[in-house]
Amino acid sequence: MSDAISTIRNIGPATEAAFHRAGIHTAEALRDMGADAAYAALLRSGERAHFIAYYVLVMGLQGRPWNDCTGDEKAALRRRFDALKAAHSGTRGLAGIEAILDEIGVVAPQAADAANAGSQG
C-alpha cells in the first residue's frame, strides 16, 4: 500500500488535497518528482504561488521542520521559487485547461486579459 502524501513532514490535509488535484496521489510519487517538479504541477493545476508553501514542501521532503532553514539556504530556495513562479507566469496567469487552450490559441483574448488583470495585484 502507498503512503498518503500527508505522511510527509509538514504536509497536512489541505496540501495533500491540492496535490491530488494536481494529479499527485502518493508520498512516493511526490518524493520521486522532487520539490520543484511537484510545485510546478501545483501551479499548473491552478494553485497560487506562495513562497512559504514551496519552502515547507522542500523542508518536508528533506525530513526537516518547516522553519529549519535560514540565511543562504533560504535565499537559494527563494531564487528557485522565483524561477518556478516566472516559468508559470509564461502562461499569462492562466492555469489548467485555460492555459492549455491559450497556448494553442483557443482562449479568447478578454479571458486572458482578465486573468492577467487579476494576477497583477
Secondary structure, DSSP 8 states (H G I E B T S, - for coil): ----GGGSTT--HHHHHHHHHTT--SHHHHHHHHHHHHHHHHHHTT----HHHHHHHHHHHTT--TT---HHHHHHHHHHHHHHHHHHHTTTT--HHHHHHHHTT-S-HHHHHHHHHHH--
